[in-house]
Amino acid sequence: MNAKRRIEVFSAGCPACRETVDLVNRMACPSCEVSVLDMNDPQVAERAREMGIRSVPAVVIDGRLADCCAGRGPDEATLRSAGLGRPPE
């Protein structure tokens, strides 16, 4: 099985962002490909705007903004329900 789950963490490098990066890395499965994207990069910031990201940290799983990141911040239960930590089906 070569399928990978693509996880993107939009981060500004703040303590809350670092906590989220640590959480995502702890939860990631062997099939998860985790990328941390720097919001200080104008291209990353533009992509975030296009995806509806209004605050950081934000987690995108397989191209979809995780529900927890649409307003109140990432939490483990919501990230798990979005697929983080398990291979794609």
Summary of the structure (lengths in Angstrom):
residues: 89
radius of gyration: 12.0
end to end distance: 10.2
largest distance: 35.8
contacts: 266
relative contact order: 0.26
helix: 37%
strand: 22%
